[in-house]
Amino acid sequence: MRHLTEAELIALGERFGIDVDDARAAALTETVNAMLDDLDALDDLAIVDDAPSPTGAPAGERTWADPAEDPHGAVAVDCTVPPSADGHLDGVDVGIKDVVAVAGVPMRCGSATMRGFVPARDATVVDRLRAAGATVTAKTACDEFAGSARGTTGHGAPITNPHDDGRTAGGSSGGSAAAVAADRVDAALGTDTGGSVRIPASFCGVVGYKPTYGLVPLTGVVENTYTQDHVGTFTDTVADAAALLEAMAGPDDADPASLAAAGRSSYRAGGYRDAVDAPPAPEDLRIGLLDEGLGDGVADRVVDATAAAADRLDDAGAAVRSVSVESFHAGRPIKNALSFVELATHWRDGAAPYRRGGVDETLQTGFARARAAASGELSDFYTSKLLAGAQVVDAHDGRPYVRAQAARERLREAFGSALDGVDALLLPTMPDVAPPIDDVADWEYDYARNTRAANVTRLPAVTLPNGTADGLPVGLQLMGAGFDDAHLLATADRVASTLGD
């Protein structure tokens, strides 16, 4: 460990709000340096083994190459990573968003800063998919470090919409959505911090599922905003989403969030495929049409499509009634305060996984080295988020973060009240159809208007295709109660079949 001089110690104390006067500096410097020396013993500890997966499953022969043909910019790397066992996902080709580690395959995170990095271990979700029989055939393109919803990678390449190449696929998991919509893969994984699964799924006309927070482990996933990050799925059907979730859900010893979730009295994992195989009858559905999801900022064509869907459900016998969450729009400042601070501290500390248990040391080291060497290559948008978070920490002592954590609990309670007596809340996924690529930098377009609440409250949510407007897909979102994912999926399956009849 590098020693500090007295001047460096005083300056360090100033940055961390620790008073070190000149009279104490010499003694403190000697003691601190001795404490640092004691940490050198860590270098001799064997903390990383050669197993390429969390469970030690065989790696199999892995190959990769830059995509030879990729008309929508959906794929970052073509690869072949075989299953480790037979299971219910036999024969399924899966794309993995390029912020999720696949051992032996480059992980670029949509950023020029990560070029050349190859993780040593599979993320837990990848390990579990392979154990269920899936083959990984692509790392899918994404916004830089999954930090935007605009569908533009950090090196400037847009991810285009298979329904109209002049329009965005959305982000940050746009490559996963486009790859499924274009039949490049059978299914794909993405990450969702404010809507980054549901936004591109809606724009591209596929099913996007975000589970309850903590249900699916985050081990091996590059952190964005850890208290709001989720791994989600892209599929053609709700049944396929249930099949992926069946393979991935459950606690992981290396992820404290999943262990904490498993300790909650409401925790339930599994049974997703069975639930979708026996969905409720239309006349047994109770749907809450969320008023605030249809308010100012939502295009008339999307409001009309959502109202038409609610009418079709009502005609089929479902009980549809209006519900309200008056604090709905508080989700934006809450989400941003949490995201900016967690992102900035994560970046400042070189991706040190303070909130996680297990860690791929090569991932953390690779991130830290890339950050130090190439932070000037970050996009303006991602840089702005980092600096906003740094200002909250530096100038405001993190107080907005504390207030946001308290406010998120009030918002969660409000949504809990709205869900009382209904199977799911219904609202548009996006405020409009996919915008033209030339307009994706328009800061007035609030991509996450209707999606961020599920991340702040940590409730499960799914977007379903709901027809088209002017030839472009419209999404319909359902939100459910925490850890009631099986029931939400069953409800979504019945809603999808009713709208498709």
DAVENMO-V329710 format. One record per backbone hydrogen bond with DSSP energy under -0.5 kcal/mol. NH is the residue of the N-H (numbers start at 1). CO is the residue of the C=O. Records with the same first field share a line. If there is no record, write none. Layout:
NH=CO ; CO
This chain:
9=5
10=6
11=7
12=8
13=9
14=10
15=11
16=12
17=14
18=13
19=17
24=21
25=21
26=22
28=24
29=25
30=26
31=27
32=28
33=29
34=30
35=31
36=32
37=33
38=34
39=35 ; 36
40=37
41=38
42=39
43=40
44=41
45=42
47=45
56=53
62=60
63=80
65=78
73=70
76=139
77=139
78=65
79=137
80=63
81=136
82=80
84=130
85=130
89=132
90=87
91=133
92=89
93=91
94=92 ; 135
95=187
96=138
97=189
98=140
100=97
101=220
104=119
105=102
107=117
109=98
111=108
114=111
115=112
117=114
119=105
122=52
123=101
124=219
127=123
128=124
129=125
130=126
131=127
132=128 ; 129
133=130
134=129
135=92
136=81
137=94 ; 135
138=94
139=77
140=96 ; 138
141=74
143=172
144=152
145=109
146=143
147=144
153=157
154=110
156=153
159=151
160=72 ; 158
161=164 ; 167
164=161
167=164
168=435
169=159
171=149
173=196
175=141
176=173
177=173
178=174
179=175
180=176
181=177
182=178
183=180
184=179
185=179
186=93
187=93
188=234
189=95
190=232
192=230
199=195
201=197
202=198
203=199
204=200
205=201 ; 202
206=201
207=235
208=463
209=233
210=461
211=209 ; 231
213=458
215=212
217=248
221=218
222=99
228=225
229=225
230=192
232=190 ; 230
233=209
234=188
235=207
241=237
242=238
243=239
244=240
245=241
246=242
247=243
248=244
249=245
250=215
255=252
256=254
258=255
259=255
260=256
261=257
262=258
263=259 ; 260
264=261
267=264
275=271
276=272
277=273
278=274 ; 275
279=276
284=281
285=282
287=319
288=424
289=287 ; 321
290=288 ; 426
291=289 ; 323
293=290
294=291
295=292
298=295
299=297 ; 431
302=299
303=299
304=300
305=301
306=302
307=303
308=304
309=305
310=306
311=307
312=308
313=309
314=310
315=311
316=312
317=314
318=313
319=285
320=318
321=287 ; 319
323=289
328=325
330=327
331=328
332=329
334=330
335=331
336=332
337=333
338=334
339=335
340=336
341=337
342=338
343=339
344=340
345=341
346=342
347=343
348=344
349=345
350=347
351=346
352=349
354=352
356=353
357=254
358=254
361=359
363=360
364=360
365=361
366=362
367=363
368=364
369=365
370=366
371=367
372=368
373=369
374=370
375=371
377=374
378=375
383=379
384=380
385=381
386=382
387=383
388=384
389=385
390=386
391=387
392=388
393=389
394=390
395=391
396=391 ; 392
397=393
398=392
399=396
401=398
402=398
403=399
404=400
405=401
406=402
407=403
408=404
409=405
410=406
411=407
412=408
413=409
414=410
415=411
416=412
417=413
418=414
419=415
420=416 ; 417
422=419
423=286
424=286
425=479
426=288
427=477
429=475
437=166
439=436
440=437
442=439
443=441
445=442
446=444
447=445
449=446
452=448
454=451
455=451 ; 452
456=452
457=453
458=454
459=454
461=210
462=478
463=208
464=476
466=467 ; 474
469=472
472=469
474=467
476=464
477=427
478=462
479=425
480=460
484=481
488=484
489=485
490=486
491=487
492=488
493=489
494=490
495=491
496=492
497=493
498=494
499=495
500=496
501=497 ; 498
